[in-house]
Amino acid sequence: MKKKIFLILLGLIALNLNAQNYDQLIKKADSCYTAKNYKQSIDYFKKAFKFNSNSKNSYYNAACSAALANDKKTALKWLEISIKKGYDDINHLKSDTDLDNLHQEKKWLQLTNDLQKKVDIIEANMDKPLQKELLSILKEDQDIRNLYTAVQKKYNYQNNKEGDSLGKIMILKDSLNLIKIIKILDEKGWVGKDKVGTPANLTIFLVIQHSNLEIQKKYLPMMQEAVKKGNAHSASLALLEDRI
C-alpha cells in the first residue's frame, strides 16, 4: 500500500512539474511573439507541446508565430490541430492579419471552408440579433482598450493627456455597454455559446468584469449557475471571483 501511495505521489509531482514547464514555455513563446522574434517563438511552442498538447488557443497562437516566420507548413499544421481541438472563431480566423500569407494556400482554403460549414451548422439555431449586438459590444470594449494600451505604451506608462482622455472615453463606453448587458442578463439570463457563439458569450463576462464591485457581486451567483449549466467558462468565473 505504501509503495502504491509513493508511486501516486511521484506521478502527481511529475504532472505538476510538466504543468509548470508548459506554462513557462508558453510565456516565453508569447514574449518572443510580442518581440517579433517569431522563429524563437516557434521553438518554445514546440517544446511546450511536448508537455501539453490540449490547448486549442496555444496551437492557434503558435500558428500565428509560424505564419509570421513564413513557415507556412508548420502554421497550417498547428492551425488544423487548433480547429480539431475546438477552435471555432471563424470571423477572427479570416480577419487575423498574422495569417495573411496563408490565404493563397490550398490547405488554408480547405480548413476555412470546412470550419465555415461546421460553424454554419452550429449557428443555425442561434439568436442572430443578440449575437450581433454582443459582438458589437465586444468590439467597442476591446477597441478602446487596445487603443488606450497602445497610447500608454507610447508614453512608457507615464501620465499623459492623451491617455487620460482615452481613459475617460473608456469609462463612458463601459457604462453604456453595461446598461446593454444588464438588460440582456435581466431579460434572457446568462446566454450560452450555443445561443450566441463563443466570442459573444465571452462579452457578457468581460463587461461585468469591467464594472464596479456592486455589479460584480450582484451577477456573480448568476455566472456561477451559468458555469454549472455550461453557459460560461469556469476560468472566467475564477477571474471574476478573484477580482471580487
WOKA-V389174 format. One record per residue. N is the residue number from 0. RES is the residue in three letters. SS is DSSP state (@ for helix, = for strand, . for the rest). BURIAL is # if it has 9 or more other C-alpha atoms within 8 Angstrom, else .. D_LAST is the distance of its C-alpha to the last C-alpha in Angstrom with 1 decimal. Layout:
n=N res=RES ss=SS burial=BURIAL d_last=D_LAST
n=N res=RES ss=SS burial=BURIAL d_last=D_LAST
This chain:
n=0 res=MET ss=. burial=. d_last=43.4
n=1 res=LYS ss=@ burial=. d_last=42.3
n=2 res=LYS ss=@ burial=. d_last=43.3
n=3 res=LYS ss=@ burial=. d_last=41.1
n=4 res=ILE ss=@ burial=. d_last=38.1
n=5 res=PHE ss=@ burial=. d_last=38.8
n=6 res=LEU ss=@ burial=. d_last=39.1
n=7 res=ILE ss=@ burial=. d_last=35.8
n=8 res=LEU ss=@ burial=. d_last=34.1
n=9 res=LEU ss=@ burial=. d_last=35.9
n=10 res=GLY ss=@ burial=. d_last=34.7
n=11 res=LEU ss=@ burial=. d_last=31.0
n=12 res=ILE ss=@ burial=. d_last=31.4
n=13 res=ALA ss=@ burial=. d_last=33.1
n=14 res=LEU ss=@ burial=. d_last=30.3
n=15 res=ASN ss=@ burial=. d_last=27.7
n=16 res=LEU ss=@ burial=. d_last=30.0
n=17 res=ASN ss=@ burial=# d_last=30.5
n=18 res=ALA ss=@ burial=# d_last=26.8
n=19 res=GLN ss=@ burial=. d_last=26.5
n=20 res=ASN ss=@ burial=# d_last=29.6
n=21 res=TYR ss=@ burial=# d_last=28.5
n=22 res=ASP ss=@ burial=# d_last=25.2
n=23 res=GLN ss=@ burial=. d_last=27.1
n=24 res=LEU ss=@ burial=# d_last=29.9
n=25 res=ILE ss=@ burial=# d_last=27.6
n=26 res=LYS ss=@ burial=. d_last=26.0
n=27 res=LYS ss=@ burial=# d_last=29.5
n=28 res=ALA ss=@ burial=# d_last=30.7
n=29 res=ASP ss=@ burial=# d_last=27.9
n=30 res=SER ss=@ burial=# d_last=28.8
n=31 res=CYS ss=@ burial=# d_last=32.5
n=32 res=TYR ss=@ burial=# d_last=31.8
n=33 res=THR ss=@ burial=. d_last=30.1
n=34 res=ALA ss=. burial=. d_last=33.1
n=35 res=LYS ss=. burial=. d_last=35.4
n=36 res=ASN ss=. burial=# d_last=36.9
n=37 res=TYR ss=@ burial=# d_last=37.0
n=38 res=LYS ss=@ burial=# d_last=39.6
n=39 res=GLN ss=@ burial=# d_last=37.7
n=40 res=SER ss=@ burial=# d_last=34.6
n=41 res=ILE ss=@ burial=# d_last=36.7
n=42 res=ASP ss=@ burial=# d_last=37.8
n=43 res=TYR ss=@ burial=# d_last=34.3
n=44 res=PHE ss=@ burial=# d_last=33.4
n=45 res=LYS ss=@ burial=. d_last=36.6
n=46 res=LYS ss=@ burial=# d_last=35.8
n=47 res=ALA ss=@ burial=# d_last=32.2
n=48 res=PHE ss=@ burial=# d_last=33.6
n=49 res=LYS ss=. burial=. d_last=35.8
n=50 res=PHE ss=. burial=# d_last=32.9
n=51 res=ASN ss=. burial=# d_last=30.8
n=52 res=SER ss=. burial=. d_last=32.2
n=53 res=ASN ss=. burial=. d_last=29.7
n=54 res=SER ss=. burial=# d_last=27.4
n=55 res=LYS ss=@ burial=# d_last=28.6
n=56 res=ASN ss=@ burial=. d_last=26.5
n=57 res=SER ss=@ burial=# d_last=27.9
n=58 res=TYR ss=@ burial=# d_last=31.4
n=59 res=TYR ss=@ burial=# d_last=30.9
n=60 res=ASN ss=@ burial=. d_last=29.8
n=61 res=ALA ss=@ burial=# d_last=32.8
n=62 res=ALA ss=@ burial=# d_last=35.0
n=63 res=CYS ss=@ burial=# d_last=34.0
n=64 res=SER ss=@ burial=# d_last=35.0
n=65 res=ALA ss=@ burial=# d_last=38.2
n=66 res=ALA ss=@ burial=# d_last=39.1
n=67 res=LEU ss=@ burial=# d_last=38.7
n=68 res=ALA ss=. burial=. d_last=40.8
n=69 res=ASN ss=. burial=. d_last=43.4
n=70 res=ASP ss=. burial=# d_last=43.3
n=71 res=LYS ss=@ burial=# d_last=43.5
n=72 res=LYS ss=@ burial=. d_last=44.4
n=73 res=THR ss=@ burial=# d_last=41.4
n=74 res=ALA ss=@ burial=# d_last=39.1
n=75 res=LEU ss=@ burial=# d_last=40.5
n=76 res=LYS ss=@ burial=# d_last=40.4
n=77 res=TRP ss=@ burial=# d_last=36.7
n=78 res=LEU ss=@ burial=# d_last=35.9
n=79 res=GLU ss=@ burial=# d_last=37.9
n=80 res=ILE ss=@ burial=# d_last=35.9
n=81 res=SER ss=@ burial=# d_last=32.6
n=82 res=ILE ss=@ burial=# d_last=33.9
n=83 res=LYS ss=@ burial=. d_last=35.2
n=84 res=LYS ss=. burial=# d_last=31.8
n=85 res=GLY ss=. burial=. d_last=30.3
n=86 res=TYR ss=. burial=# d_last=29.7
n=87 res=ASP ss=. burial=. d_last=30.6
n=88 res=ASP ss=. burial=. d_last=29.4
n=89 res=ILE ss=@ burial=# d_last=33.0
n=90 res=ASN ss=@ burial=. d_last=32.4
n=91 res=HIS ss=@ burial=. d_last=30.5
n=92 res=LEU ss=@ burial=. d_last=33.1
n=93 res=LYS ss=@ burial=. d_last=36.0
n=94 res=SER ss=@ burial=. d_last=34.6
n=95 res=ASP ss=. burial=. d_last=33.3
n=96 res=THR ss=@ burial=. d_last=35.8
n=97 res=ASP ss=@ burial=# d_last=35.3
n=98 res=LEU ss=@ burial=# d_last=37.4
n=99 res=ASP ss=@ burial=. d_last=40.1
n=100 res=ASN ss=@ burial=# d_last=42.8
n=101 res=LEU ss=@ burial=# d_last=42.5
n=102 res=HIS ss=. burial=. d_last=43.3
n=103 res=GLN ss=. burial=. d_last=47.1
n=104 res=GLU ss=. burial=. d_last=46.8
n=105 res=LYS ss=@ burial=. d_last=48.1
n=106 res=LYS ss=@ burial=. d_last=45.3
n=107 res=TRP ss=@ burial=# d_last=42.7
n=108 res=LEU ss=@ burial=# d_last=44.4
n=109 res=GLN ss=@ burial=. d_last=44.5
n=110 res=LEU ss=@ burial=# d_last=40.8
n=111 res=THR ss=@ burial=# d_last=39.6
n=112 res=ASN ss=@ burial=. d_last=42.2
n=113 res=ASP ss=@ burial=. d_last=41.2
n=114 res=LEU ss=@ burial=# d_last=37.5
n=115 res=GLN ss=@ burial=# d_last=38.2
n=116 res=LYS ss=@ burial=. d_last=40.3
n=117 res=LYS ss=@ burial=. d_last=37.5
n=118 res=VAL ss=@ burial=# d_last=34.9
n=119 res=ASP ss=@ burial=. d_last=37.4
n=120 res=ILE ss=@ burial=. d_last=37.8
n=121 res=ILE ss=@ burial=# d_last=34.1
n=122 res=GLU ss=@ burial=# d_last=33.6
n=123 res=ALA ss=@ burial=. d_last=36.7
n=124 res=ASN ss=@ burial=. d_last=34.9
n=125 res=MET ss=. burial=# d_last=31.7
n=126 res=ASP ss=. burial=. d_last=30.8
n=127 res=LYS ss=@ burial=. d_last=32.1
n=128 res=PRO ss=@ burial=. d_last=31.4
n=129 res=LEU ss=@ burial=. d_last=27.8
n=130 res=GLN ss=@ burial=# d_last=27.5
n=131 res=LYS ss=@ burial=# d_last=29.2
n=132 res=GLU ss=@ burial=. d_last=26.9
n=133 res=LEU ss=@ burial=# d_last=23.8
n=134 res=LEU ss=@ burial=# d_last=25.5
n=135 res=SER ss=@ burial=. d_last=26.4
n=136 res=ILE ss=@ burial=# d_last=22.9
n=137 res=LEU ss=@ burial=# d_last=21.9
n=138 res=LYS ss=@ burial=. d_last=24.8
n=139 res=GLU ss=@ burial=# d_last=23.9
n=140 res=ASP ss=@ burial=# d_last=20.3
n=141 res=GLN ss=@ burial=. d_last=21.6
n=142 res=ASP ss=@ burial=. d_last=24.8
n=143 res=ILE ss=@ burial=# d_last=23.5
n=144 res=ARG ss=@ burial=# d_last=21.0
n=145 res=ASN ss=@ burial=. d_last=23.9
n=146 res=LEU ss=@ burial=# d_last=26.2
n=147 res=TYR ss=@ burial=# d_last=23.9
n=148 res=THR ss=@ burial=. d_last=23.4
n=149 res=ALA ss=@ burial=. d_last=27.2
n=150 res=VAL ss=@ burial=# d_last=28.0
n=151 res=GLN ss=@ burial=# d_last=25.8
n=152 res=LYS ss=@ burial=. d_last=27.4
n=153 res=LYS ss=@ burial=. d_last=30.8
n=154 res=TYR ss=. burial=# d_last=30.3
n=155 res=ASN ss=. burial=. d_last=28.9
n=156 res=TYR ss=. burial=. d_last=25.5
n=157 res=GLN ss=. burial=. d_last=27.4
n=158 res=ASN ss=. burial=. d_last=27.2
n=159 res=ASN ss=. burial=. d_last=29.3
n=160 res=LYS ss=@ burial=. d_last=30.1
n=161 res=GLU ss=@ burial=. d_last=29.8
n=162 res=GLY ss=@ burial=# d_last=26.2
n=163 res=ASP ss=@ burial=# d_last=25.4
n=164 res=SER ss=@ burial=. d_last=27.1
n=165 res=LEU ss=@ burial=# d_last=25.2
n=166 res=GLY ss=@ burial=# d_last=21.9
n=167 res=LYS ss=@ burial=. d_last=22.9
n=168 res=ILE ss=@ burial=# d_last=24.1
n=169 res=MET ss=@ burial=# d_last=20.8
n=170 res=ILE ss=@ burial=. d_last=18.9
n=171 res=LEU ss=@ burial=. d_last=21.7
n=172 res=LYS ss=@ burial=# d_last=21.6
n=173 res=ASP ss=@ burial=# d_last=17.9
n=174 res=SER ss=@ burial=# d_last=18.5
n=175 res=LEU ss=@ burial=. d_last=21.5
n=176 res=ASN ss=@ burial=# d_last=20.0
n=177 res=LEU ss=@ burial=# d_last=17.2
n=178 res=ILE ss=@ burial=. d_last=20.1
n=179 res=LYS ss=@ burial=. d_last=21.7
n=180 res=ILE ss=@ burial=# d_last=18.8
n=181 res=ILE ss=@ burial=. d_last=18.1
n=182 res=LYS ss=@ burial=. d_last=21.8
n=183 res=ILE ss=@ burial=# d_last=21.9
n=184 res=LEU ss=@ burial=# d_last=19.1
n=185 res=ASP ss=@ burial=. d_last=20.8
n=186 res=GLU ss=@ burial=. d_last=24.2
n=187 res=LYS ss=@ burial=. d_last=24.0
n=188 res=GLY ss=. burial=. d_last=20.7
n=189 res=TRP ss=. burial=# d_last=18.8
n=190 res=VAL ss=. burial=# d_last=22.0
n=191 res=GLY ss=. burial=# d_last=22.6
n=192 res=LYS ss=@ burial=# d_last=24.4
n=193 res=ASP ss=@ burial=# d_last=27.6
n=194 res=LYS ss=@ burial=# d_last=27.6
n=195 res=VAL ss=@ burial=# d_last=26.5
n=196 res=GLY ss=. burial=# d_last=26.5
n=197 res=THR ss=@ burial=# d_last=23.9
n=198 res=PRO ss=@ burial=# d_last=23.2
n=199 res=ALA ss=@ burial=# d_last=23.0
n=200 res=ASN ss=@ burial=# d_last=20.7
n=201 res=LEU ss=@ burial=# d_last=18.3
n=202 res=THR ss=@ burial=# d_last=18.4
n=203 res=ILE ss=@ burial=# d_last=16.4
n=204 res=PHE ss=@ burial=# d_last=13.3
n=205 res=LEU ss=@ burial=. d_last=13.9
n=206 res=VAL ss=@ burial=# d_last=14.3
n=207 res=ILE ss=@ burial=# d_last=11.2
n=208 res=GLN ss=@ burial=# d_last=9.2
n=209 res=HIS ss=. burial=. d_last=11.3
n=210 res=SER ss=. burial=# d_last=10.9
n=211 res=ASN ss=. burial=. d_last=9.5
n=212 res=LEU ss=@ burial=. d_last=6.6
n=213 res=GLU ss=@ burial=. d_last=9.2
n=214 res=ILE ss=@ burial=# d_last=10.1
n=215 res=GLN ss=@ burial=# d_last=7.0
n=216 res=LYS ss=@ burial=# d_last=7.1
n=217 res=LYS ss=@ burial=. d_last=10.8
n=218 res=TYR ss=@ burial=# d_last=11.2
n=219 res=LEU ss=@ burial=# d_last=9.1
n=220 res=PRO ss=@ burial=. d_last=12.3
n=221 res=MET ss=@ burial=# d_last=14.5
n=222 res=MET ss=@ burial=# d_last=13.1
n=223 res=GLN ss=@ burial=# d_last=13.4
n=224 res=GLU ss=@ burial=. d_last=16.9
n=225 res=ALA ss=@ burial=# d_last=17.6
n=226 res=VAL ss=@ burial=# d_last=17.1
n=227 res=LYS ss=@ burial=. d_last=19.5
n=228 res=LYS ss=@ burial=. d_last=22.0
n=229 res=GLY ss=. burial=. d_last=21.7
n=230 res=ASN ss=. burial=# d_last=20.5
n=231 res=ALA ss=. burial=# d_last=17.4
n=232 res=HIS ss=. burial=. d_last=16.8
n=233 res=SER ss=@ burial=. d_last=15.3
n=234 res=ALA ss=@ burial=. d_last=14.4
n=235 res=SER ss=@ burial=# d_last=12.5
n=236 res=LEU ss=@ burial=# d_last=10.6
n=237 res=ALA ss=@ burial=. d_last=9.9
n=238 res=LEU ss=@ burial=. d_last=8.7
n=239 res=LEU ss=@ burial=# d_last=6.2
n=240 res=GLU ss=@ burial=. d_last=5.1
n=241 res=ASP ss=@ burial=. d_last=5.5
n=242 res=ARG ss=@ burial=. d_last=3.8
n=243 res=ILE ss=. burial=. d_last=0.0
